C-alpha cells in the first residue's frame, strides 16, 4: 500500500490552495510562512510533482495541484464532520453567538452552567453570521432580532428594553434635555433597526428637541459602544440583558427612567423538533438565568 503524505503537509497545502497564498495559510495555521513552504516542498518531493506554479507574484495550482486540492478539501470536510459527531456523542455543546452577547452576558455566566452541568462542555463560536442550528456542527444559536427565523425553533429569552446608560462620571444628568451637552454613542445594530428603536426614537419619546440624533461615534457591535460608555466617552443606548451586570456593579448608571420596548429580543435558535438533552438543558438553564 502506498504511504499517504503527512497530515501537516496536506493541511498546509489545502490551506494554501484555498487561500491562494502561503502567507494567509500560515496565518490560519499559526505557523510561519517558511514552515508552510517547507511542508509543501516536502509534499511535492514525496509525490514527485509540482503542486504550485508562480506567475510573477501570482500563485497558481498546477493540474496535479488542482486534483489534489479537490481531494484534500473533501477529505478535511469529512474529517471535520467526524470530529463534530464525536464531540456531539461525548456531550459537547457547540453554540453560535453574537460577539456582544457573548462578551457582555454569556461568558460571565458560563461558570454557573458549568457548575450545574459539569458533564456538558461548551464550545462557543462568537460570530455575526447566522449559521443554521443543526448544520456545520452548530447545536444552537443565540441572536438578536425581531424573531423571524423560519425553519428553526426559536425561544425568546426576555422582552428587551432600550434606554440611555452612561458612566457615573457624567452625572448629574437631571433631564433628557441635558443630553444636548453630551456625546451620543451609536450601536450600528440598533441603527439598522432605526424604524423600531434608536436615538431618534428615544429622543422623540422623551420630548427632547435640539439634539442631533445622528451625531457621535458609531460602533459595529454593542459591546464596543458600551465599553466607550463605561470609559466616560458619552451616553449609549443600552439593552436590558447586555447592561444588567454593568448596572449592578456600578460601572454604568441609568440616568433616566424612560425605556422603550423595541420589539427586538435575544433568541435561542435550535433545530425543529425535540432538542437533544444537552441542548434542552442549556435552554432551560438559559431561561432561568436570564430571568434571574
Secondary structure, 3 states (H helix, E strand, C coil): CCCCCCHHHHHHHHHHHHHCCHHHHHHHHCCCHHHHHHHHHHHHHHHCCCCEEEECCEEEECHHHHHHHHHHHHHHHHHHHHHHHHHHHCCEEEEEECHHHHHHHHHHHHHHHHHHCCCCEEEEEECCCCCCCCCCCCCEEEEEECCCCCCEEEEECCCCEEEEEECHHHCCCCCHHHHHHCCEEEEHHHHHCCCCCCHHHHHHHHCCCCCCCCCCCEECCHHHHHHHHHCCCCEEEEEHHHHHHHHHHCCCECCCCCCEECCCEEEEEEECCCCCHHHHHHHHHHHHHHHC
